[in-house]
């Protein structure tokens, strides 16, 4: 089931946002009109990725610099070697729709 994390207008481009959905920490990012949701915990150092930086369509961990593709969750820069879980994101209806994240559905279908 999808959960609303806010309206489109509340998300600044390339700014990381952390949400807890059913006990899972989720990083949501808006990049050039698209929304991405991934697990917020770095697979290398187990720290919050929402404290990192967004460059292009990737998030860089603030601790050791591991970089992950937001679309696939795959590590694209060391030292991480394990992918992040990705989650399905959809938009509601209207001029300022809700951003809906489903942690039970992978974005890598």
URURWO-V621301 format. One line per field, one symbol per residue. ss: DSSP state (H for helix, E for strand, C for the rest). psi: psi as a letter, one per 40 degrees, with the letter a starting at -180 (. if undefined). burial: b if it has 16 or more other C-alpha atoms within 10 Angstrom, else e. Layout:
BEGIN
ss = ???
psi = ???
burial = ???
END
This chain:
BEGIN
ss = CCEEEEEHHHCCECCCEEEEECCEEEEEEEECCEEEEEECECCCCCCEHHHCEEECCEEECCCCCCEEECCCCCEEECCCCCCCCEEEEEECCCCCCEEEEECCCCCCC
psi = hihheiideehihfhhhhihhfehhhhhhhhfeiiihihehhedefiheeeaihhbfihhhddeehhhhddeeihehieiehiihiihhiiaiidgiihhhheehief.
burial = eeebbeebeebeebbbbbbeeeeebbbbbbbeeebbbbbbbbbbeebbbbbbbbeebbbbbbeebbbbbbbbbbbbeeebeebbbbbbbbeeeeeeebbbbbbeeebee
END
